[in-house]
Amino acid sequence: MEHRGSQFPAKVVKVDAANDLALLKVEGRFSAIPVASSRGIGLGASVFIVGFPNVMLQGFAPKFGRGEIASLSGIQDDPKCFQISVPVQPGNSGGALIDQRGNAVGIIKAKLSFLATIADSGAIPENVNYAVKSSFLLSFLEALPEVATRLKQPNTKDQKLEDAVQEAELAAVLVLCQESPKLPIFSAILATSTAVVSPEPTYIGEQSIESVLDDGNFIKLDAGRFGK
């Protein structure tokens, strides 16, 4: 894991392959953002992300993206996901989807495949992206009471956008994985010994480049290679 120019080793604690989530543990103290239930998020709600897309092309500085909840269900009405209009790129996978109160209400997962959409309709999709709802993340964390009991309480009041973005930037980390044929493909939620902080992209081996879900209808964003 890289955070503000320093690197920290991370340990995989638990993986939920069905919901494309994982929990990592890093020793140290880090800024954190609260996780709120996604049940109160309505259609059209404003959300944003702070992440590290395409670091080899765009650089290592955190990038901000903003949009809305475009649908309360994912591809083919998948109830586990939101459809969002927030622009995302490879490298955003695993990042927190944050509401106007500064709470994480989802985890960035995938975007609609251009090739599949062109083949099906002849049109190029625009900002059709998906995030796992935070309610499924909270259920995942309930299996680890020592983590769940240390989560920050959700914010109950709207914040100025600039303040919420600043908090998200302080909590954002870049997750780096060395290539390994045994490494599972997942989007990572990072936990420390004291709090949950915003996860950011997981770079894994070449085996993920061809990872296409639901017969090619959408693609994972964490496909690619980082470093050696």
Protein Blocks (a to p, Z undefined) as FASTA:
>chain_A
ZZehiacddddfbdcfknopacdddeddddddddddfklpcehiacdddddehkllnopa
dcddddddfbfbdehhiakbccdfbdcdehjgopacddfkopafbdcfbdcdfklmmmmn
opacehiacdddfklmmmmmmmmmmlmmmpccddfbdcdfklmmmmmmmmpccddddddf
klccdddddddfkbccddddddddfklmmmcgehhlaccfkgccehZZ
